[in-house]
Amino acid sequence: MAPSDKKKNAERFEDQLERLEEIVASLEDETVGLEEALDLFENGMKLAKSCRARLGEVENRVRQLLETEDGEEAATAPLDGGDENDADGEPVW
């Protein structure tokens, strides 16, 4: 996939997510009629399914990128190269 295609997909996902948030806000509005609410709900479910599918694709791609040449998962380490836990033993993110 060309970089411009990836950018379009990312924008499309963001647009879908924004529209989904608008739908949720509309459904929370008590003045929305039953038929309109049903249409909004149906569209929201389609958007949610599309977003989940796209996130699944991205997750699979990330997994592929983290695999080493021999098929083992790559080890992760903190960016600073230091201890992964703070003084209290809590993970440092």
PyMOL Python script that loads the backbone (N, CA, C, O; Angstrom):
from pymol import cmd

cmd.read_pdbstr("""\
ATOM      1  N   MET A   1       0.847  -1.164   0.000  1.00  0.00           N
ATOM      2  CA  MET A   1       0.000   0.000   0.000  1.00  0.00           C
ATOM      3  C   MET A   1       0.892   1.227   0.000  1.00  0.00           C
ATOM      4  O   MET A   1       1.833   1.308   0.790  1.00  0.00           O
ATOM      5  N   ALA A   2       0.614   2.173  -0.866  1.00  0.00           N
ATOM      6  CA  ALA A   2       1.395   3.393  -0.964  1.00  0.00           C
ATOM      7  C   ALA A   2       1.163   4.269   0.258  1.00  0.00           C
ATOM      8  O   ALA A   2       0.107   4.189   0.885  1.00  0.00           O
ATOM      9  N   PRO A   3       2.151   5.114   0.610  1.00  0.00           N
ATOM     10  CA  PRO A   3       1.979   5.994   1.775  1.00  0.00           C
ATOM     11  C   PRO A   3       0.727   6.860   1.697  1.00  0.00           C
ATOM     12  O   PRO A   3       0.079   7.100   2.716  1.00  0.00           O
ATOM     13  N   SER A   4       0.379   7.333   0.501  1.00  0.00           N
ATOM     14  CA  SER A   4      -0.821   8.158   0.383  1.00  0.00           C
ATOM     15  C   SER A   4      -2.073   7.337   0.674  1.00  0.00           C
ATOM     16  O   SER A   4      -3.039   7.866   1.226  1.00  0.00           O
ATOM     17  N   ASP A   5      -2.075   6.042   0.310  1.00  0.00           N
ATOM     18  CA  ASP A   5      -3.205   5.160   0.612  1.00  0.00           C
ATOM     19  C   ASP A   5      -3.320   4.942   2.112  1.00  0.00           C
ATOM     20  O   ASP A   5      -4.423   4.925   2.657  1.00  0.00           O
ATOM     21  N   LYS A   6      -2.179   4.773   2.782  1.00  0.00           N
ATOM     22  CA  LYS A   6      -2.196   4.583   4.227  1.00  0.00           C
ATOM     23  C   LYS A   6      -2.757   5.822   4.912  1.00  0.00           C
ATOM     24  O   LYS A   6      -3.536   5.716   5.859  1.00  0.00           O
ATOM     25  N   LYS A   7      -2.358   6.999   4.429  1.00  0.00           N
ATOM     26  CA  LYS A   7      -2.857   8.236   5.021  1.00  0.00           C
ATOM     27  C   LYS A   7      -4.361   8.345   4.834  1.00  0.00           C
ATOM     28  O   LYS A   7      -5.072   8.749   5.753  1.00  0.00           O
ATOM     29  N   LYS A   8      -4.857   7.985   3.643  1.00  0.00           N
ATOM     30  CA  LYS A   8      -6.299   8.035   3.384  1.00  0.00           C
ATOM     31  C   LYS A   8      -7.041   7.084   4.317  1.00  0.00           C
ATOM     32  O   LYS A   8      -8.100   7.433   4.839  1.00  0.00           O
ATOM     33  N   ASN A   9      -6.493   5.876   4.534  1.00  0.00           N
ATOM     34  CA  ASN A   9      -7.128   4.913   5.436  1.00  0.00           C
ATOM     35  C   ASN A   9      -7.151   5.435   6.866  1.00  0.00           C
ATOM     36  O   ASN A   9      -8.148   5.278   7.572  1.00  0.00           O
ATOM     37  N   ALA A  10      -6.049   6.060   7.298  1.00  0.00           N
ATOM     38  CA  ALA A  10      -5.998   6.597   8.652  1.00  0.00           C
ATOM     39  C   ALA A  10      -7.019   7.715   8.805  1.00  0.00           C
ATOM     40  O   ALA A  10      -7.721   7.781   9.813  1.00  0.00           O
ATOM     41  N   GLU A  11      -7.105   8.594   7.811  1.00  0.00           N
ATOM     42  CA  GLU A  11      -8.088   9.673   7.869  1.00  0.00           C
ATOM     43  C   GLU A  11      -9.495   9.093   7.859  1.00  0.00           C
ATOM     44  O   GLU A  11     -10.376   9.557   8.582  1.00  0.00           O
ATOM     45  N   ARG A  12      -9.690   8.106   7.057  1.00  0.00           N
ATOM     46  CA  ARG A  12     -11.009   7.497   6.970  1.00  0.00           C
ATOM     47  C   ARG A  12     -11.407   6.901   8.311  1.00  0.00           C
ATOM     48  O   ARG A  12     -12.549   7.058   8.742  1.00  0.00           O
ATOM     49  N   PHE A  13     -10.486   6.222   8.970  1.00  0.00           N
ATOM     50  CA  PHE A  13     -10.764   5.663  10.287  1.00  0.00           C
ATOM     51  C   PHE A  13     -11.111   6.782  11.257  1.00  0.00           C
ATOM     52  O   PHE A  13     -12.092   6.689  11.995  1.00  0.00           O
ATOM     53  N   GLU A  14     -10.313   7.832  11.254  1.00  0.00           N
ATOM     54  CA  GLU A  14     -10.567   8.962  12.152  1.00  0.00           C
ATOM     55  C   GLU A  14     -11.926   9.592  11.865  1.00  0.00           C
ATOM     56  O   GLU A  14     -12.656   9.955  12.788  1.00  0.00           O
ATOM     57  N   ASP A  15     -12.257   9.719  10.596  1.00  0.00           N
ATOM     58  CA  ASP A  15     -13.565  10.272  10.233  1.00  0.00           C
ATOM     59  C   ASP A  15     -14.694   9.378  10.719  1.00  0.00           C
ATOM     60  O   ASP A  15     -15.710   9.861  11.219  1.00  0.00           O
ATOM     61  N   GLN A  16     -14.510   8.077  10.569  1.00  0.00           N
ATOM     62  CA  GLN A  16     -15.524   7.137  11.032  1.00  0.00           C
ATOM     63  C   GLN A  16     -15.685   7.207  12.545  1.00  0.00           C
ATOM     64  O   GLN A  16     -16.804   7.181  13.058  1.00  0.00           O
ATOM     65  N   LEU A  17     -14.590   7.293  13.244  1.00  0.00           N
ATOM     66  CA  LEU A  17     -14.639   7.373  14.695  1.00  0.00           C
ATOM     67  C   LEU A  17     -15.323   8.664  15.145  1.00  0.00           C
ATOM     68  O   LEU A  17     -16.110   8.655  16.092  1.00  0.00           O
ATOM     69  N   GLU A  18     -15.024   9.765  14.470  1.00  0.00           N
ATOM     70  CA  GLU A  18     -15.668  11.035  14.798  1.00  0.00           C
ATOM     71  C   GLU A  18     -17.175  10.947  14.553  1.00  0.00           C
ATOM     72  O   GLU A  18     -17.970  11.413  15.369  1.00  0.00           O
ATOM     73  N   ARG A  19     -17.560  10.350  13.429  1.00  0.00           N
ATOM     74  CA  ARG A  19     -18.990  10.199  13.127  1.00  0.00           C
ATOM     75  C   ARG A  19     -19.666   9.301  14.162  1.00  0.00           C
ATOM     76  O   ARG A  19     -20.798   9.563  14.568  1.00  0.00           O
ATOM     77  N   LEU A  20     -18.984   8.260  14.581  1.00  0.00           N
ATOM     78  CA  LEU A  20     -19.527   7.365  15.600  1.00  0.00           C
ATOM     79  C   LEU A  20     -19.762   8.122  16.909  1.00  0.00           C
ATOM     80  O   LEU A  20     -20.774   7.912  17.577  1.00  0.00           O
ATOM     81  N   GLU A  21     -18.840   8.989  17.267  1.00  0.00           N
ATOM     82  CA  GLU A  21     -19.009   9.803  18.474  1.00  0.00           C
ATOM     83  C   GLU A  21     -20.204  10.745  18.334  1.00  0.00           C
ATOM     84  O   GLU A  21     -20.940  10.963  19.297  1.00  0.00           O
ATOM     85  N   GLU A  22     -20.398  11.304  17.138  1.00  0.00           N
ATOM     86  CA  GLU A  22     -21.552  12.171  16.892  1.00  0.00           C
ATOM     87  C   GLU A  22     -22.860  11.392  17.037  1.00  0.00           C
ATOM     88  O   GLU A  22     -23.838  11.893  17.592  1.00  0.00           O
ATOM     89  N   ILE A  23     -22.859  10.170  16.534  1.00  0.00           N
ATOM     90  CA  ILE A  23     -24.052   9.321  16.627  1.00  0.00           C
ATOM     91  C   ILE A  23     -24.371   9.026  18.086  1.00  0.00           C
ATOM     92  O   ILE A  23     -25.531   9.097  18.493  1.00  0.00           O
ATOM     93  N   VAL A  24     -23.362   8.698  18.867  1.00  0.00           N
ATOM     94  CA  VAL A  24     -23.586   8.416  20.290  1.00  0.00           C
ATOM     95  C   VAL A  24     -24.172   9.644  20.976  1.00  0.00           C
ATOM     96  O   VAL A  24     -25.111   9.527  21.763  1.00  0.00           O
ATOM     97  N   ALA A  25     -23.627  10.813  20.683  1.00  0.00           N
ATOM     98  CA  ALA A  25     -24.141  12.047  21.284  1.00  0.00           C
ATOM     99  C   ALA A  25     -25.597  12.266  20.879  1.00  0.00           C
ATOM    100  O   ALA A  25     -26.414  12.677  21.702  1.00  0.00           O
ATOM    101  N   SER A  26     -25.924  11.995  19.621  1.00  0.00           N
ATOM    102  CA  SER A  26     -27.300  12.151  19.147  1.00  0.00           C
ATOM    103  C   SER A  26     -28.237  11.173  19.842  1.00  0.00           C
ATOM    104  O   SER A  26     -29.363  11.527  20.193  1.00  0.00           O
ATOM    105  N   LEU A  27     -27.772   9.944  20.040  1.00  0.00           N
ATOM    106  CA  LEU A  27     -28.605   8.943  20.701  1.00  0.00           C
ATOM    107  C   LEU A  27     -28.847   9.283  22.171  1.00  0.00           C
ATOM    108  O   LEU A  27     -29.858   8.885  22.750  1.00  0.00           O
ATOM    109  N   GLU A  28     -27.924  10.009  22.760  1.00  0.00           N
ATOM    110  CA  GLU A  28     -28.096  10.422  24.150  1.00  0.00           C
ATOM    111  C   GLU A  28     -29.064  11.599  24.284  1.00  0.00           C
ATOM    112  O   GLU A  28     -29.529  11.903  25.382  1.00  0.00           O
ATOM    113  N   ASP A  29     -29.364  12.259  23.163  1.00  0.00           N
ATOM    114  CA  ASP A  29     -30.297  13.387  23.153  1.00  0.00           C
ATOM    115  C   ASP A  29     -31.722  12.853  23.244  1.00  0.00           C
ATOM    116  O   ASP A  29     -32.164  12.095  22.380  1.00  0.00           O
ATOM    117  N   GLU A  30     -32.422  13.241  24.270  1.00  0.00           N
ATOM    118  CA  GLU A  30     -33.772  12.717  24.505  1.00  0.00           C
ATOM    119  C   GLU A  30     -34.810  13.229  23.512  1.00  0.00           C
ATOM    120  O   GLU A  30     -35.936  12.733  23.498  1.00  0.00           O
ATOM    121  N   THR A  31     -34.458  14.209  22.681  1.00  0.00           N
ATOM    122  CA  THR A  31     -35.424  14.754  21.724  1.00  0.00           C
ATOM    123  C   THR A  31     -35.432  13.986  20.398  1.00  0.00           C
ATOM    124  O   THR A  31     -36.278  14.245  19.542  1.00  0.00           O
ATOM    125  N   VAL A  32     -34.505  13.051  20.225  1.00  0.00           N
ATOM    126  CA  VAL A  32     -34.446  12.265  18.992  1.00  0.00           C
ATOM    127  C   VAL A  32     -35.591  11.264  18.985  1.00  0.00           C
ATOM    128  O   VAL A  32     -35.805  10.537  19.955  1.00  0.00           O
ATOM    129  N   GLY A  33     -36.322  11.237  17.878  1.00  0.00           N
ATOM    130  CA  GLY A  33     -37.449  10.312  17.755  1.00  0.00           C
ATOM    131  C   GLY A  33     -36.997   8.867  17.605  1.00  0.00           C
ATOM    132  O   GLY A  33     -35.828   8.586  17.342  1.00  0.00           O
ATOM    133  N   LEU A  34     -37.937   7.972  17.776  1.00  0.00           N
ATOM    134  CA  LEU A  34     -37.646   6.546  17.743  1.00  0.00           C
ATOM    135  C   LEU A  34     -37.071   6.100  16.401  1.00  0.00           C
ATOM    136  O   LEU A  34     -36.064   5.393  16.368  1.00  0.00           O
ATOM    137  N   GLU A  35     -37.694   6.502  15.300  1.00  0.00           N
ATOM    138  CA  GLU A  35     -37.221   6.078  13.972  1.00  0.00           C
ATOM    139  C   GLU A  35     -35.826   6.627  13.685  1.00  0.00           C
ATOM    140  O   GLU A  35     -34.966   5.917  13.166  1.00  0.00           O
ATOM    141  N   GLU A  36     -35.611   7.890  14.026  1.00  0.00           N
ATOM    142  CA  GLU A  36     -34.291   8.490  13.811  1.00  0.00           C
ATOM    143  C   GLU A  36     -33.249   7.798  14.698  1.00  0.00           C
ATOM    144  O   GLU A  36     -32.124   7.548  14.266  1.00  0.00           O
ATOM    145  N   ALA A  37     -33.630   7.495  15.924  1.00  0.00           N
ATOM    146  CA  ALA A  37     -32.718   6.799  16.835  1.00  0.00           C
ATOM    147  C   ALA A  37     -32.359   5.421  16.292  1.00  0.00           C
ATOM    148  O   ALA A  37     -31.210   4.991  16.387  1.00  0.00           O
ATOM    149  N   LEU A  38     -33.334   4.735  15.727  1.00  0.00           N
ATOM    150  CA  LEU A  38     -33.067   3.417  15.156  1.00  0.00           C
ATOM    151  C   LEU A  38     -32.105   3.519  13.975  1.00  0.00           C
ATOM    152  O   LEU A  38     -31.182   2.714  13.849  1.00  0.00           O
ATOM    153  N   ASP A  39     -32.321   4.509  13.112  1.00  0.00           N
ATOM    154  CA  ASP A  39     -31.411   4.724  11.977  1.00  0.00           C
ATOM    155  C   ASP A  39     -30.006   5.060  12.457  1.00  0.00           C
ATOM    156  O   ASP A  39     -29.020   4.538  11.937  1.00  0.00           O
ATOM    157  N   LEU A  40     -29.924   5.939  13.454  1.00  0.00           N
ATOM    158  CA  LEU A  40     -28.624   6.303  14.005  1.00  0.00           C
ATOM    159  C   LEU A  40     -27.931   5.078  14.600  1.00  0.00           C
ATOM    160  O   LEU A  40     -26.734   4.870  14.398  1.00  0.00           O
ATOM    161  N   PHE A  41     -28.687   4.284  15.326  1.00  0.00           N
ATOM    162  CA  PHE A  41     -28.133   3.084  15.945  1.00  0.00           C
ATOM    163  C   PHE A  41     -27.606   2.127  14.880  1.00  0.00           C
ATOM    164  O   PHE A  41     -26.513   1.576  15.017  1.00  0.00           O
ATOM    165  N   GLU A  42     -28.379   1.934  13.831  1.00  0.00           N
ATOM    166  CA  GLU A  42     -27.954   1.039  12.752  1.00  0.00           C
ATOM    167  C   GLU A  42     -26.663   1.543  12.101  1.00  0.00           C
ATOM    168  O   GLU A  42     -25.733   0.770  11.871  1.00  0.00           O
ATOM    169  N   ASN A  43     -26.616   2.838  11.811  1.00  0.00           N
ATOM    170  CA  ASN A  43     -25.397   3.407  11.219  1.00  0.00           C
ATOM    171  C   ASN A  43     -24.219   3.301  12.173  1.00  0.00           C
ATOM    172  O   ASN A  43     -23.096   3.024  11.752  1.00  0.00           O
ATOM    173  N   GLY A  44     -24.472   3.520  13.454  1.00  0.00           N
ATOM    174  CA  GLY A  44     -23.420   3.407  14.453  1.00  0.00           C
ATOM    175  C   GLY A  44     -22.858   2.001  14.542  1.00  0.00           C
ATOM    176  O   GLY A  44     -21.649   1.815  14.683  1.00  0.00           O
ATOM    177  N   MET A  45     -23.733   1.016  14.459  1.00  0.00           N
ATOM    178  CA  MET A  45     -23.267  -0.376  14.498  1.00  0.00           C
ATOM    179  C   MET A  45     -22.395  -0.695  13.291  1.00  0.00           C
ATOM    180  O   MET A  45     -21.387  -1.390  13.421  1.00  0.00           O
ATOM    181  N   LYS A  46     -22.771  -0.197  12.121  1.00  0.00           N
ATOM    182  CA  LYS A  46     -21.959  -0.417  10.917  1.00  0.00           C
ATOM    183  C   LYS A  46     -20.588   0.252  11.058  1.00  0.00           C
ATOM    184  O   LYS A  46     -19.561  -0.333  10.715  1.00  0.00           O
ATOM    185  N   LEU A  47     -20.593   1.491  11.569  1.00  0.00           N
ATOM    186  CA  LEU A  47     -19.328   2.196  11.762  1.00  0.00           C
ATOM    187  C   LEU A  47     -18.450   1.484  12.777  1.00  0.00           C
ATOM    188  O   LEU A  47     -17.244   1.349  12.571  1.00  0.00           O
ATOM    189  N   ALA A  48     -19.050   1.027  13.878  1.00  0.00           N
ATOM    190  CA  ALA A  48     -18.294   0.327  14.911  1.00  0.00           C
ATOM    191  C   ALA A  48     -17.663  -0.948  14.340  1.00  0.00           C
ATOM    192  O   ALA A  48     -16.509  -1.260  14.635  1.00  0.00           O
ATOM    193  N   LYS A  49     -18.412  -1.670  13.534  1.00  0.00           N
ATOM    194  CA  LYS A  49     -17.891  -2.894  12.921  1.00  0.00           C
ATOM    195  C   LYS A  49     -16.713  -2.571  11.996  1.00  0.00           C
ATOM    196  O   LYS A  49     -15.698  -3.268  12.006  1.00  0.00           O
ATOM    197  N   SER A  50     -16.857  -1.528  11.214  1.00  0.00           N
ATOM    198  CA  SER A  50     -15.786  -1.113  10.312  1.00  0.00           C
ATOM    199  C   SER A  50     -14.542  -0.688  11.090  1.00  0.00           C
ATOM    200  O   SER A  50     -13.424  -1.047  10.719  1.00  0.00           O
ATOM    201  N   CYS A  51     -14.730   0.066  12.156  1.00  0.00           N
ATOM    202  CA  CYS A  51     -13.599   0.511  12.981  1.00  0.00           C
ATOM    203  C   CYS A  51     -12.905  -0.679  13.639  1.00  0.00           C
ATOM    204  O   CYS A  51     -11.676  -0.734  13.677  1.00  0.00           O
ATOM    205  N   ARG A  52     -13.683  -1.633  14.156  1.00  0.00           N
ATOM    206  CA  ARG A  52     -13.091  -2.827  14.770  1.00  0.00           C
ATOM    207  C   ARG A  52     -12.274  -3.601  13.749  1.00  0.00           C
ATOM    208  O   ARG A  52     -11.186  -4.085  14.061  1.00  0.00           O
ATOM    209  N   ALA A  53     -12.793  -3.723  12.530  1.00  0.00           N
ATOM    210  CA  ALA A  53     -12.072  -4.460  11.490  1.00  0.00           C
ATOM    211  C   ALA A  53     -10.754  -3.769  11.157  1.00  0.00           C
ATOM    212  O   ALA A  53      -9.726  -4.428  11.006  1.00  0.00           O
ATOM    213  N   ARG A  54     -10.783  -2.458  11.045  1.00  0.00           N
ATOM    214  CA  ARG A  54      -9.570  -1.705  10.733  1.00  0.00           C
ATOM    215  C   ARG A  54      -8.555  -1.834  11.865  1.00  0.00           C
ATOM    216  O   ARG A  54      -7.362  -2.008  11.616  1.00  0.00           O
ATOM    217  N   LEU A  55      -9.022  -1.749  13.095  1.00  0.00           N
ATOM    218  CA  LEU A  55      -8.113  -1.912  14.232  1.00  0.00           C
ATOM    219  C   LEU A  55      -7.512  -3.311  14.253  1.00  0.00           C
ATOM    220  O   LEU A  55      -6.345  -3.478  14.604  1.00  0.00           O
ATOM    221  N   GLY A  56      -8.297  -4.316  13.880  1.00  0.00           N
ATOM    222  CA  GLY A  56      -7.781  -5.681  13.798  1.00  0.00           C
ATOM    223  C   GLY A  56      -6.686  -5.803  12.754  1.00  0.00           C
ATOM    224  O   GLY A  56      -5.686  -6.488  12.969  1.00  0.00           O
ATOM    225  N   GLU A  57      -6.878  -5.137  11.623  1.00  0.00           N
ATOM    226  CA  GLU A  57      -5.853  -5.144  10.575  1.00  0.00           C
ATOM    227  C   GLU A  57      -4.569  -4.500  11.071  1.00  0.00           C
ATOM    228  O   GLU A  57      -3.474  -5.009  10.831  1.00  0.00           O
ATOM    229  N   VAL A  58      -4.712  -3.385  11.761  1.00  0.00           N
ATOM    230  CA  VAL A  58      -3.547  -2.684  12.283  1.00  0.00           C
ATOM    231  C   VAL A  58      -2.844  -3.534  13.342  1.00  0.00           C
ATOM    232  O   VAL A  58      -1.616  -3.612  13.361  1.00  0.00           O
ATOM    233  N   GLU A  59      -3.609  -4.162  14.207  1.00  0.00           N
ATOM    234  CA  GLU A  59      -3.027  -5.024  15.241  1.00  0.00           C
ATOM    235  C   GLU A  59      -2.229  -6.161  14.596  1.00  0.00           C
ATOM    236  O   GLU A  59      -1.123  -6.468  15.040  1.00  0.00           O
ATOM    237  N   ASN A  60      -2.776  -6.778  13.567  1.00  0.00           N
ATOM    238  CA  ASN A  60      -2.064  -7.862  12.881  1.00  0.00           C
ATOM    239  C   ASN A  60      -0.783  -7.354  12.243  1.00  0.00           C
ATOM    240  O   ASN A  60       0.244  -8.032  12.274  1.00  0.00           O
ATOM    241  N   ARG A  61      -0.841  -6.169  11.668  1.00  0.00           N
ATOM    242  CA  ARG A  61       0.347  -5.585  11.036  1.00  0.00           C
ATOM    243  C   ARG A  61       1.426  -5.308  12.082  1.00  0.00           C
ATOM    244  O   ARG A  61       2.605  -5.569  11.841  1.00  0.00           O
ATOM    245  N   VAL A  62       1.033  -4.789  13.225  1.00  0.00           N
ATOM    246  CA  VAL A  62       1.992  -4.522  14.303  1.00  0.00           C
ATOM    247  C   VAL A  62       2.621  -5.827  14.769  1.00  0.00           C
ATOM    248  O   VAL A  62       3.829  -5.882  14.998  1.00  0.00           O
ATOM    249  N   ARG A  63       1.822  -6.874  14.912  1.00  0.00           N
ATOM    250  CA  ARG A  63       2.374  -8.180  15.309  1.00  0.00           C
ATOM    251  C   ARG A  63       3.402  -8.673  14.299  1.00  0.00           C
ATOM    252  O   ARG A  63       4.450  -9.199  14.672  1.00  0.00           O
ATOM    253  N   GLN A  64       3.091  -8.500  13.015  1.00  0.00           N
ATOM    254  CA  GLN A  64       4.033  -8.918  11.977  1.00  0.00           C
ATOM    255  C   GLN A  64       5.342  -8.146  12.091  1.00  0.00           C
ATOM    256  O   GLN A  64       6.423  -8.713  11.930  1.00  0.00           O
ATOM    257  N   LEU A  65       5.237  -6.867  12.367  1.00  0.00           N
ATOM    258  CA  LEU A  65       6.435  -6.039  12.469  1.00  0.00           C
ATOM    259  C   LEU A  65       7.278  -6.386  13.692  1.00  0.00           C
ATOM    260  O   LEU A  65       8.493  -6.191  13.688  1.00  0.00           O
ATOM    261  N   LEU A  66       6.634  -6.898  14.733  1.00  0.00           N
ATOM    262  CA  LEU A  66       7.358  -7.239  15.952  1.00  0.00           C
ATOM    263  C   LEU A  66       8.000  -8.622  15.906  1.00  0.00           C
ATOM    264  O   LEU A  66       8.798  -8.953  16.783  1.00  0.00           O
ATOM    265  N   GLU A  67       7.675  -9.422  14.920  1.00  0.00           N
ATOM    266  CA  GLU A  67       8.260 -10.758  14.826  1.00  0.00           C
ATOM    267  C   GLU A  67       9.672 -10.678  14.270  1.00  0.00           C
ATOM    268  O   GLU A  67       9.971  -9.866  13.395  1.00  0.00           O
ATOM    269  N   THR A  68      10.531 -11.537  14.795  1.00  0.00           N
ATOM    270  CA  THR A  68      11.897 -11.605  14.295  1.00  0.00           C
ATOM    271  C   THR A  68      11.924 -12.501  13.062  1.00  0.00           C
ATOM    272  O   THR A  68      10.908 -13.089  12.691  1.00  0.00           O
ATOM    273  N   GLU A  69      13.067 -12.598  12.443  1.00  0.00           N
ATOM    274  CA  GLU A  69      13.198 -13.399  11.226  1.00  0.00           C
ATOM    275  C   GLU A  69      12.872 -14.868  11.447  1.00  0.00           C
ATOM    276  O   GLU A  69      12.368 -15.527  10.538  1.00  0.00           O
ATOM    277  N   ASP A  70      13.148 -15.390  12.624  1.00  0.00           N
ATOM    278  CA  ASP A  70      12.904 -16.817  12.868  1.00  0.00           C
ATOM    279  C   ASP A  70      11.510 -17.085  13.427  1.00  0.00           C
ATOM    280  O   ASP A  70      11.221 -18.198  13.867  1.00  0.00           O
ATOM    281  N   GLY A  71      10.635 -16.060  13.413  1.00  0.00           N
ATOM    282  CA  GLY A  71       9.262 -16.262  13.824  1.00  0.00           C
ATOM    283  C   GLY A  71       8.981 -16.020  15.286  1.00  0.00           C
ATOM    284  O   GLY A  71       7.827 -16.056  15.713  1.00  0.00           O
ATOM    285  N   GLU A  72      10.035 -15.771  16.072  1.00  0.00           N
ATOM    286  CA  GLU A  72       9.819 -15.483  17.480  1.00  0.00           C
ATOM    287  C   GLU A  72       9.447 -14.022  17.644  1.00  0.00           C
ATOM    288  O   GLU A  72       9.836 -13.174  16.841  1.00  0.00           O
ATOM    289  N   GLU A  73       8.692 -13.738  18.691  1.00  0.00           N
ATOM    290  CA  GLU A  73       8.314 -12.360  18.940  1.00  0.00           C
ATOM    291  C   GLU A  73       9.533 -11.570  19.398  1.00  0.00           C
ATOM    292  O   GLU A  73      10.383 -12.083  20.126  1.00  0.00           O
ATOM    293  N   ALA A  74       9.607 -10.327  18.966  1.00  0.00           N
ATOM    294  CA  ALA A  74      10.709  -9.468  19.366  1.00  0.00           C
ATOM    295  C   ALA A  74      10.562  -9.087  20.829  1.00  0.00           C
ATOM    296  O   ALA A  74       9.454  -8.888  21.327  1.00  0.00           O
ATOM    297  N   ALA A  75      11.681  -8.989  21.500  1.00  0.00           N
ATOM    298  CA  ALA A  75      11.666  -8.575  22.901  1.00  0.00           C
ATOM    299  C   ALA A  75      11.450  -7.069  22.959  1.00  0.00           C
ATOM    300  O   ALA A  75      11.886  -6.337  22.070  1.00  0.00           O
ATOM    301  N   THR A  76      10.780  -6.614  24.003  1.00  0.00           N
ATOM    302  CA  THR A  76      10.594  -5.185  24.180  1.00  0.00           C
ATOM    303  C   THR A  76      11.443  -4.714  25.342  1.00  0.00           C
ATOM    304  O   THR A  76      11.751  -5.481  26.254  1.00  0.00           O
ATOM    305  N   ALA A  77      11.814  -3.461  25.303  1.00  0.00           N
ATOM    306  CA  ALA A  77      12.615  -2.879  26.368  1.00  0.00           C
ATOM    307  C   ALA A  77      12.209  -1.425  26.525  1.00  0.00           C
ATOM    308  O   ALA A  77      11.690  -0.816  25.590  1.00  0.00           O
ATOM    309  N   PRO A  78      12.443  -0.869  27.705  1.00  0.00           N
ATOM    310  CA  PRO A  78      12.127   0.544  27.885  1.00  0.00           C
ATOM    311  C   PRO A  78      12.950   1.398  26.930  1.00  0.00           C
ATOM    312  O   PRO A  78      14.067   1.030  26.568  1.00  0.00           O
ATOM    313  N   LEU A  79      12.407   2.521  26.529  1.00  0.00           N
ATOM    314  CA  LEU A  79      13.102   3.391  25.591  1.00  0.00           C
ATOM    315  C   LEU A  79      14.398   3.939  26.155  1.00  0.00           C
ATOM    316  O   LEU A  79      15.363   4.127  25.414  1.00  0.00           O
ATOM    317  N   ASP A  80      14.440   4.202  27.470  1.00  0.00           N
ATOM    318  CA  ASP A  80      15.640   4.778  28.068  1.00  0.00           C
ATOM    319  C   ASP A  80      16.692   3.722  28.375  1.00  0.00           C
ATOM    320  O   ASP A  80      17.820   4.063  28.733  1.00  0.00           O
ATOM    321  N   GLY A  81      16.348   2.461  28.244  1.00  0.00           N
ATOM    322  CA  GLY A  81      17.279   1.378  28.498  1.00  0.00           C
ATOM    323  C   GLY A  81      17.489   1.084  29.970  1.00  0.00           C
ATOM    324  O   GLY A  81      18.317   0.247  30.328  1.00  0.00           O
ATOM    325  N   GLY A  82      16.740   1.773  30.829  1.00  0.00           N
ATOM    326  CA  GLY A  82      16.891   1.591  32.271  1.00  0.00           C
ATOM    327  C   GLY A  82      15.950   0.553  32.806  1.00  0.00           C
ATOM    328  O   GLY A  82      15.402  -0.259  32.060  1.00  0.00           O
ATOM    329  N   ASP A  83      15.764   0.586  34.122  1.00  0.00           N
ATOM    330  CA  ASP A  83      14.886  -0.357  34.811  1.00  0.00           C
ATOM    331  C   ASP A  83      13.443  -0.121  34.385  1.00  0.00           C
ATOM    332  O   ASP A  83      13.031   1.026  34.209  1.00  0.00           O
ATOM    333  N   GLU A  84      12.672  -1.187  34.217  1.00  0.00           N
ATOM    334  CA  GLU A  84      11.286  -1.077  33.796  1.00  0.00           C
ATOM    335  C   GLU A  84      10.367  -0.658  34.930  1.00  0.00           C
ATOM    336  O   GLU A  84       9.219  -0.293  34.673  1.00  0.00           O
ATOM    337  N   ASN A  85      10.829  -0.695  36.183  1.00  0.00           N
ATOM    338  CA  ASN A  85      10.009  -0.362  37.333  1.00  0.00           C
ATOM    339  C   ASN A  85      10.590   0.855  38.054  1.00  0.00           C
ATOM    340  O   ASN A  85      11.799   1.087  38.041  1.00  0.00           O
ATOM    341  N   ASP A  86       9.695   1.626  38.684  1.00  0.00           N
ATOM    342  CA  ASP A  86      10.160   2.752  39.479  1.00  0.00           C
ATOM    343  C   ASP A  86      10.583   2.266  40.858  1.00  0.00           C
ATOM    344  O   ASP A  86      10.639   1.060  41.099  1.00  0.00           O
ATOM    345  N   ALA A  87      10.881   3.187  41.762  1.00  0.00           N
ATOM    346  CA  ALA A  87      11.378   2.824  43.095  1.00  0.00           C
ATOM    347  C   ALA A  87      10.374   1.997  43.884  1.00  0.00           C
ATOM    348  O   ALA A  87      10.769   1.212  44.746  1.00  0.00           O
ATOM    349  N   ASP A  88       9.072   2.157  43.605  1.00  0.00           N
ATOM    350  CA  ASP A  88       8.041   1.409  44.305  1.00  0.00           C
ATOM    351  C   ASP A  88       7.728   0.074  43.643  1.00  0.00           C
ATOM    352  O   ASP A  88       6.837  -0.647  44.093  1.00  0.00           O
ATOM    353  N   GLY A  89       8.447  -0.257  42.587  1.00  0.00           N
ATOM    354  CA  GLY A  89       8.214  -1.513  41.873  1.00  0.00           C
ATOM    355  C   GLY A  89       7.096  -1.437  40.862  1.00  0.00           C
ATOM    356  O   GLY A  89       6.725  -2.454  40.275  1.00  0.00           O
ATOM    357  N   GLU A  90       6.536  -0.224  40.637  1.00  0.00           N
ATOM    358  CA  GLU A  90       5.472  -0.052  39.655  1.00  0.00           C
ATOM    359  C   GLU A  90       6.079   0.082  38.267  1.00  0.00           C
ATOM    360  O   GLU A  90       7.154   0.664  38.120  1.00  0.00           O
ATOM    361  N   PRO A  91       5.404  -0.452  37.237  1.00  0.00           N
ATOM    362  CA  PRO A  91       5.916  -0.314  35.873  1.00  0.00           C
ATOM    363  C   PRO A  91       5.999   1.152  35.455  1.00  0.00           C
ATOM    364  O   PRO A  91       5.134   1.963  35.787  1.00  0.00           O
ATOM    365  N   VAL A  92       7.038   1.461  34.734  1.00  0.00           N
ATOM    366  CA  VAL A  92       7.221   2.808  34.207  1.00  0.00           C
ATOM    367  C   VAL A  92       6.802   2.802  32.759  1.00  0.00           C
ATOM    368  O   VAL A  92       7.364   2.050  31.962  1.00  0.00           O
ATOM    369  N   TRP A  93       5.850   3.602  32.399  1.00  0.00           N
ATOM    370  CA  TRP A  93       5.368   3.662  31.019  1.00  0.00           C
ATOM    371  C   TRP A  93       5.787   4.927  30.451  1.00  0.00           C
ATOM    372  O   TRP A  93       5.496   5.208  29.288  1.00  0.00           O
TER     373      TRP A  93
END
""", "prot")
cmd.dss("prot")
cmd.show_as("cartoon", "prot")
cmd.util.cbc("prot")
cmd.orient("prot")
